[in-house]
């Protein structure tokens, strides 16, 4: 085993030890999923930043900028920054005051338990795809050290992160996010400075190297819509709101995390644009940043850079697996088992179900990662699948309390998924996501009168007074 791989494995082992230490604070489902709603400013801000700053931002965005120019990275980091900022400004405090555990809880309050379960089923695949992107990236990073093949590295990566996440939950995720965020910033800054000093940023190629010339670029408004609305409607981000200790902090820390995300996320983009202008031979886009770091950084800084990549992946992957597990255990399994037993589950049983769900979805994300071709595409698919319908339901649940009911919610969700899959994968529309968003709004409005005719007040009359 070479020294680089050994250093990376030691760093990973330290993160697992932090997870074990943090697990001592986990005594309830709220502790496991939301850190007892006690996160302060530092843990909150770095949690938002580190959860969103994943492998696609480091590796994927640099490669896409290199391959297709500035337009190819409209989604990441720029679209996701706008999504984070909008979520902080308009949604974070309002959702915090609802006393939720997951976003699906909001839909139970507003539309009833049937819609809650259906929404959880629709949201879980997006989290799985996002987790698979991180597993794939983790395997690529470990394989780049030269001692492991991609399959072996991906297997090791999945095993480590599943154990790491299942042990400590949100408390472990939050403390390691702080450490990982600092390492991430230092590592990205190191390669950015060295690349600039060596002249890599002297001539930026806004249009890329032309490798994507035969591909029709995604329209800008469509490329931005997916990350903006997908971010707002993501359980991964909502979990971060809900874990903070006040609504004011939920708003401020999310906006601060967005600004930090933009600042750090711009560095890989600039490196990709600079590489397109200076490198004489084409590289595999997803290997670009690692190749540059390996060639230009001295060994200590190269190890720091790999630590930054590992940090980005660990923080995003652990948060995503936690979300998938919470939706499955909290919103699906626990209510159904409680109904079957005729009594609510104990806190210990809820914890067990959440941990088992994390392990199960970790295995599924690993299998998806082995069969995927691009982490960037996995992330875009994760953001687009079903999020437009969830966004429409969120708007109605929060600000249109008497417009529409369960039928409207189900119609919006079903239509949004169907239109997106049809437009993206079968008909190759230019605007599949925006079409799904418009279809979700229309379906919700068309079905709204059904509630009035049937006299179904349902969860729609569940109103919470805002403090």
N, C-alpha and C positions, 0 to 999 in steps of 0.2 A: 504494500500500500504506500503510495507516495505521500509526501508531507502535506500537499494541498488538500487531498481528500481527507487525510487524518484531521487536519485543522477544521474542516467543514463538519465532520462527524462529531468532533468535540463540541463545537458550537451548538449543533443540534441536540446533543446530549444535555447540555446546560439548559436549553429551553425545556426539555422534558423534566429536568429537576425542578425548574421554576413551576411547571405545571403541577408536579406532585406537591410542592409546598403550598401552592394556592388552593389545592383541593381540600385542604384542612378547613377552609372557610365555607365549604359547601355543605349546608345542612338541609336545604330545601330546594324545590324546583325553581323558585325565584332566584336563589343564590346561583344555581347552576346555569340558568338561562339568561338572567339579567343582573348578575352580581349584586343581588339584593337591592337593586335600584340605588346604589350608593357611589357610583363613579364620580370622581372630582374632575377638575378642569384638565389636568395633564393626561390622565388615563382616558378621559372622554375624547379630547382632541386627537391624540395619537391613535386611539381606537378607530375613529372615523377614517383618518388618513391611512393607517396601515391596512385596514380591512379592504379599502378600495384600491390601494396601490399594490396591485398584484403582478404576476408574471407578465400579463399582457401589456402592462405599462412599461416595464423595463425591457423585456425581450421583444414582445410583440410590436409595441409602438416604434421602437428603434428600427426593427426590420421592415415595418410597413412604410415608414418615412424613407428608408433607403430604397425600397422597391418601387414605391408609387408617389413619393413627394409629400408635400405638406397636406394636400387634399386628402390623402389616404389616412391621415391621423386626425381627422375632424372629430371622430368619436372619442378617442383617448389620446391626450388627456383633456381636450377642450370640452367635449360634450359631457363627459362625466363630471368635470368641474362645475359646469352650469347646473347639472342635475343635483349635485350635492348642495350648492348654494341655494337653489330654489327650494329644496327640501328643508333646509335649515330655516329659511325665511318664512315659509308659508305653512309648513306641516309639522315641524318637530315639536313645538310647544303644545299645539292642539292635540296631537296624538299622545304626548306624554300625559296630559290631563285626563285621558280616557281610562287610565289604570289598566292597560292591556298587558298581556304577556307576549302575544304574537299579533301580527297584522290580521290574521284570520279571526281573532277575537273581536275586532271591530265589526266584522261582517256578521258575527253571531249576534252582537248587540243590535245591529241595524236590520238584518234580514232574517235571522234565525239560524238554528244549528245546522240545518241542511245546507244552506249556502256556505256556512263556515267550513264544513267538511269538503264540499265540492271545490271551494277556492283553494284549500290546502292541497288537494290532489293536483290541481292545475299548477300551483306555484312550485311544488317540489321538483319537477323535472328541470326547471330553470336553474335552481340551486345545484342540482346534480351536474349539469353541463358546466357551470362555473367552477365547481370543485374539480371536475375532470380536467379542465384547462390548467389548473394549478398543479395537479398531479403530473400531468404531461410535462409541464415546465420544470418541476422539481426533478423528475427523472432526467431531463436534458441537462440540467445543471450538474447533477452528480456524474452523469456519463461524460461530461466535458472534461473531467479531471483525468480521464484516460484509463482508469482501473476497472471500470464497470461498463458492461453493455447497457443499452438503453432499457431493455426489458428488465434486467436485474436492478438497475438504478431506479426505475419507476416502481418496481415492487417494493424495494426498500423504502422509498419515499412515502408510498401509500401506507405502509405498515407503521412507520414512525408517526405520521400525522394523525392517523386514526387513534393510536394509543394516546398521543399528546392531547387530542381534543376530548376524548372520552373521559379522561381522568379529571380535569379541572374545570371544564365549562367556561363560562364567561369570565370568571375571576382569573383563571389562568390565561385566557385569551387576552384580557386587558393588560395584565402585568407584562406578559411577553410582548404585546404590541408596543408598549413603551420602549422596551429594550430594542426590539426589532426595528422600530421606527427610527431610533437614533443611529443604529448601525446602517440602516437603509440610506438615510440622508448622507452619512459620511461616505459610504461606498459609491453612491451615485455622484456625489461631489468630486470624489477622487478621480474617477474616470473622466468626468467632464473637464476638470482642470488640466489633466495630463493630455487629453485629446486636443484641447484648445492651445496649450503651449506647443504641441507638436505641429500646429498649423492645420489641424483637421477642420476647424470652424472658419478658416480664413475665406473659403469659398463655399458657401452653402448652395446646394442644388435643390431649389424649391420644387422642381418637377420630378425628382428622383432619377434613377439611372435608366429608366425606360423599359424595365422588365415587365411593367404592367401596361405597356402601350396597347397591347391587343385586348385588354380588358376594359369594358365600359365602366368608368368610375361611378360609384353610388352617388346620386344627387346629394348636394350638401345638406339640404333641409331634412332629407331622410336619414342621412348619416348622423345628424345631430339629434333627431327626434328619438332614436332608439335609446341612446344613453341617458338623455334628459328624463324622459318619462319612465324608462325602465329603472333608473336610479330612484326616483321618487317612490315608485311602487315596489321597491325591493325590501323584503323582510330582513335582509342582512343589515340594511341601514336603519330600518325601524327598530330593530333590536338594540342598536346603539343609542337611539333616542331614549328608549324606555329604560336603559340601564343607568342613565345619568340621574343626578340627585335633585334636579329641579327643571322646570320648563324653560326658565331663562338660560340655564346652562345648555340644555338640549339645543336651543337655537344658536347660541353663540359658539359652542364647541363645533357644531356641524359646519358653520360658515368658516371658522378658523381652519378646520380640517380641509375644506375645499380649497382655500387659498394655499395651504401647504402642499396639497396635492398638485395644484397647477405649477407651483414653483419647482418642485422636485421632478414632476412629470415632464416638464419642458426639456430637461437635460437629455434624456434618451432620444427625444425627437430631434434636437439639434445635432446630436451625434450621428443619427441616421442620415440627416440631410447633408452633413459634412462628409460622411463616408461615401455618399453617392457621388460627390464631386471629386474626391481624392483617391479612392481605391481603384486600382487598375483592372481588377478581375471581379466577376460577380461572386457573391457569397450566398449561401442559404440564408434567407432573411432572419429566421429565428436563431441562427447561430452568430449573427453579426456582432452583437454587443460582446458576447463572450470571446469571440476571436480577437476583437480590438483590445479588450482588456488583457487577454493572454499575451498579445504581441507587444503592448505598449506599457503595461504597468509593471513596476518592480514587484518581486514576489510578495512582500508584506501587503502592498496595496491590492495586489490581485486576490489574495486571500480575503481582504476586507471587502472587495467587490463581490466575490462569491458569497460572503456572509450577507451582503446586502440583498442579493438575489434570493438566497434562502429565506431571509427575513420577510421579503415581499410575499413569497409563496406561502410560508408558514402562517402568516397573519391572515391572509385572505382565505386560505383553504380551511383553517380551523374555524373561522367565523362562518363560512359557508356550510360546512358539515354540521355545525351546531344549529344553524337555521333549519336545514332539511330535517334534522332529528327532532327539533322542537315542533315543527308543523306536523310531523308524523305521530309523535308521541303525545304532545299536549292537545292537539286539535283533532286527531283521528283515533288513536288507540285508547287513550285514557278515558274519554267520554263514552266510547262504545263498551269498554270493559266495565266501567262504573254502572252503566245502564244494565248490563247483563248480570252483574253481581247484586244490583239493587242498593249499592252503597258506594260512596266516593273512594278513590284509591288513597292510600296513605302517602306521605311525602317520600318515604323510602321507596315505595313502589313506583311513584312518578319518576324519581331519579333513575331508577333501574331502567325504566322504559326509555327515557331520554338517552341514556348511555348505550343501550342496545341499538337504538335507532341510529346513533352516530356511527357505530361500527358497521351496521348494515349498509348505510349510504356511502361510507368510505370504501367498502368493497365494490359497490356499484360504480362509483366515480372512477375507481382504478380500472375497471373493465372498459368503461367508456374511453378513458385516456389511451388505453392500448390500441383501440380501434380508430382513433381520430387522426386527422392530418394537420390541423392548425389550431393552436391555442387561441389566436385572435378571433377566428371564426366561431369557436366554441363560446367565447365570451359574448360576441354579438348575438348569437342564437339564444344564449341564456337571457340576455337583456330583452330580446324581442318577444320571446314566447310567452304569451298570455299577459304581459305586463300592461298592455294598453287597456284591456278589460278591467284589470285590477285598479288601474289609475282612475277609470271612469267610476267604478264602484266606490273608491275612496272619496272622490269629490262629492258624490251624492250622499254618502254616509256622514260626512263631516259637515256639509253645508246645505244639503237639500233634504232635510229630515222627513219631509212628507211627500216627496216626489218619487214615486216608484216603490217597489217592494221586492220580494224574493224573485218573482218572475222576471223583473227588469234586470236584476243582478245576474241571474243565470244566463239570460239571453245575451247580455253584454259580454260575459266571459266566453261563452261558447262561440259566438260570432267572431269575437276578436281573434281567438285561436284559429278558427277555420279560415278566416280571411288572410291572416298572416301566413299560415302554412301554404295556402293556395297561391298567394301572390309571390312568396319567396321561393318556393321549391317546385311549383308546377308551371306557373305562368310567367315567371321571371319579370314581374312588374318592377318599374322603377321606384315605386313608393309603397311597398307592401306594408310597412309598419304604419305609416300615416293612413293608409287605407283601412287597416285594422282598427286604428284609433277612431276614425270617423264612423266606421261600421258599429263599433261598440257604443258610441254616443247615440247613434240612430236606433240601435236595438233597444237600448235602455229606455229611450223616450217613447218608442212605439209600444212597448210592453207596460209602461207606467200605468195606463188606465185600467189594466187587468186587476190591479190590487183594489181599486175603488169599486169596481163592479162586483168583485167577489167578497167585498167587505173584510178583506184580510189586513188587519192592522199589523199583525206580525211584530217583527222587531223594529218596524219603521217608526213606532211611537216611543222607542227607547231614546230619551233625550237626557243628556248629562249637562247640568248647569256648569258653565265655565266660571272658574273663580276670578 
